[in-house]
């Protein structure tokens, strides 16, 4: 018989609260002043902790930045997992991506570009964690598809596709749209999202037609 999981103690809760505060202040400063110009001294001052405390939680700026990314990605997964009634699968998939981009819109593209750069510069440190996040997001999209129809009935030219495979197709398209989103000027962000959503809608229509929720 499994023992009940004990809730975290006061000390652990305080540590987690301090970690979240450092991440919050780091994200604030990165967004306001740019990743390159922010030092741990700045983050410590705003978070009201010592510089040593910041290093204890995050040994490098790269680690802090990636932890912020992981937190944002989990927020996206929560958005995708919301149970909302839609008239069709196509409407739901489009809204998933609309909500996802709305959730990341408070962070400037420059900061997201630094996240991608860190992935390229230090893959040995982050690539596995990146893939875990991507797999989680992909699975959530696949679950949304599976809830709405029997995805085994959706056939590609040579084979049938599972919900997970369909989720990966849509995620790959969304990822390409994300790179376009972070690679252009601020005033074009909305247009980048709308272009992506039109592509998502077209793909969903090709795969599912106007199939209503079942």
matplotlib code that plots the C-alpha trace (Angstrom):
import matplotlib.pyplot as plt

x = [0.0, 1.4, 2.1, 0.4, 2.7, 3.5, 3.0, 6.2, 7.3, 7.6, 11.3, 10.8, 7.9, 10.0, 12.8, 10.4, 8.9, 12.4, 13.2, 10.0, 10.7, 14.2, 12.8, 10.1, 12.6, 15.0, 12.3, 11.2, 14.8, 15.6, 12.4, 12.9, 16.7, 17.8, 19.3, 23.0, 22.9, 21.4, 23.7, 23.0, 23.6, 20.6, 18.4, 19.5, 18.8, 15.3, 14.5, 15.8, 18.3, 22.1, 24.0, 25.2, 21.5, 20.9, 23.9, 22.7, 19.5, 20.8, 24.6, 24.5, 22.3, 21.8, 20.3, 18.0, 16.8, 16.1, 14.2, 12.0, 11.4, 10.4, 8.0, 6.4, 6.1, 4.3, 1.9, 1.3, 0.5, -2.0, -3.7, -3.8, -5.3, -8.3, -11.7, -13.7, -16.6, -15.9, -18.2, -15.4, -12.0, -10.6, -11.9, -10.3, -6.9, -6.8, -7.8, -5.1, -2.4, -4.1, -4.1, -0.5, 0.8, -1.3, 0.4, 3.9, 3.2, 4.2, 7.8, 9.6, 10.9, 14.5, 14.4, 13.0, 15.8, 18.3, 16.6, 17.0, 20.6, 21.3, 19.9, 22.4, 25.4, 25.0, 23.0, 24.7, 23.2, 19.7, 18.7, 17.2, 15.2, 14.1, 12.9, 11.0, 9.1, 8.4, 7.1, 4.8, 3.3, 3.0, 1.2, -1.3, -2.2, -2.6, -4.9, -7.0, -7.4, -8.2, -10.9, -12.7, -12.5, -11.2, -7.9, -7.2, -9.7, -7.6, -5.4, -2.4, -1.6, 0.0, -0.9, -3.1, -2.0, -2.4, -3.4, 0.2, 1.5, -1.1, -0.1, 3.5, 2.4, 0.6, 3.3, 6.0, 3.9, 3.4, 7.1, 7.9, 5.4, 7.1, 10.5, 8.9, 7.2, 10.5, 12.5, 10.6, 10.1, 7.7, 4.9, 4.7, 4.1, 0.3, 0.6, 3.0, 0.4, -2.5, -0.5, 0.3, -3.3, -4.5, -2.0, -3.1, -6.7, -6.0, -4.2, -7.0, -9.6, -7.6, -7.3, -10.6, -12.9, -15.6, -16.1, -18.0, -17.1, -18.2]
y = [0.0, 3.4, 5.8, 9.2, 11.9, 14.4, 18.0, 20.1, 21.5, 25.2, 25.3, 23.7, 26.0, 29.0, 27.8, 27.3, 30.7, 32.3, 30.4, 31.6, 35.2, 35.1, 33.8, 36.4, 39.2, 37.8, 37.6, 41.2, 42.5, 40.5, 41.8, 45.4, 45.7, 42.9, 39.6, 40.6, 43.7, 42.2, 40.9, 38.6, 41.6, 43.4, 40.3, 39.9, 43.5, 43.4, 40.0, 41.3, 38.4, 38.1, 37.4, 34.2, 33.1, 33.7, 31.5, 28.8, 28.5, 29.2, 28.6, 30.7, 33.1, 30.4, 28.1, 30.9, 31.7, 28.1, 27.6, 30.6, 29.0, 25.7, 27.5, 29.3, 26.0, 24.4, 27.4, 26.7, 23.0, 24.2, 26.4, 23.5, 21.2, 23.5, 21.8, 24.1, 23.3, 24.0, 23.5, 21.6, 20.1, 22.8, 25.6, 23.9, 23.4, 27.0, 28.3, 26.2, 28.0, 31.4, 31.0, 29.7, 32.8, 35.0, 33.3, 34.0, 37.5, 39.2, 38.2, 40.1, 38.2, 39.2, 37.1, 34.1, 34.4, 34.2, 30.9, 29.5, 30.7, 28.9, 25.7, 26.0, 27.0, 24.5, 21.5, 19.1, 20.9, 21.7, 19.5, 16.7, 19.1, 20.9, 17.6, 16.7, 20.1, 19.6, 16.1, 17.3, 20.0, 17.7, 15.1, 17.8, 18.7, 15.0, 14.5, 17.4, 15.8, 12.4, 13.9, 15.2, 12.3, 8.9, 10.1, 6.6, 7.4, 10.3, 8.9, 10.4, 9.3, 6.1, 5.4, 6.1, 8.6, 8.4, 11.3, 11.6, 11.8, 14.4, 16.3, 16.3, 17.6, 20.5, 21.2, 21.3, 23.8, 25.9, 25.7, 27.1, 29.9, 30.6, 31.0, 33.5, 35.2, 35.8, 36.7, 39.8, 43.3, 44.0, 45.6, 42.5, 40.0, 40.0, 39.4, 36.5, 34.9, 35.4, 33.9, 30.9, 30.5, 30.6, 27.8, 25.8, 26.2, 25.1, 22.0, 21.1, 21.5, 19.3, 16.6, 16.8, 18.8, 20.5, 17.6, 18.6, 17.5, 14.0]
z = [0.0, -1.0, 1.8, 1.5, 0.1, 2.8, 1.9, 1.7, 5.0, 5.8, 5.0, 1.6, 0.8, 1.7, -0.6, -3.5, -2.9, -3.0, -6.1, -7.8, -6.7, -8.2, -11.5, -11.5, -10.9, -13.4, -16.1, -15.3, -15.6, -18.7, -20.4, -19.4, -19.9, -22.2, -21.2, -21.9, -19.7, -16.5, -13.8, -10.9, -8.6, -10.3, -9.8, -6.2, -5.4, -6.9, -5.2, -1.9, -1.5, -1.6, -4.8, -3.2, -2.8, -6.5, -7.4, -5.0, -6.9, -10.4, -11.0, -14.2, -16.1, -18.8, -16.1, -14.8, -18.3, -19.2, -15.9, -16.8, -20.2, -18.6, -16.3, -19.3, -21.2, -18.3, -18.3, -22.0, -21.3, -18.7, -21.3, -23.8, -21.2, -20.5, -21.1, -23.3, -25.6, -29.3, -32.3, -34.2, -33.9, -36.2, -33.9, -30.9, -32.4, -33.7, -30.3, -28.6, -30.6, -30.2, -26.4, -26.5, -28.2, -26.0, -23.0, -24.2, -25.6, -22.3, -23.0, -25.7, -28.7, -27.9, -24.7, -26.5, -29.0, -26.2, -25.1, -28.5, -28.7, -25.4, -26.8, -29.7, -27.7, -24.9, -26.2, -23.8, -20.8, -22.1, -25.0, -23.0, -20.9, -24.1, -25.5, -22.4, -22.6, -26.3, -25.8, -23.0, -25.2, -28.1, -25.9, -24.8, -28.4, -29.1, -26.2, -27.4, -30.8, -29.2, -27.1, -30.2, -32.6, -33.4, -34.9, -36.2, -38.9, -40.1, -42.9, -44.6, -48.2, -47.1, -43.5, -40.6, -37.9, -34.2, -32.0, -30.8, -34.4, -35.3, -32.3, -33.5, -36.9, -35.5, -32.9, -35.7, -37.6, -34.4, -33.7, -37.1, -36.5, -33.1, -34.8, -37.2, -34.2, -32.4, -35.5, -36.6, -35.3, -32.5, -34.6, -36.8, -34.0, -34.4, -38.1, -37.5, -35.2, -37.5, -40.4, -38.3, -37.2, -40.8, -41.6, -38.6, -39.6, -43.2, -42.0, -39.6, -42.3, -44.6, -42.0, -40.2, -42.5, -40.5, -38.2, -35.1, -31.6, -30.9]

ax = plt.figure().add_subplot(projection="3d")
ax.plot(x, y, z, "-o")
ax.set_aspect("equal")
plt.show()
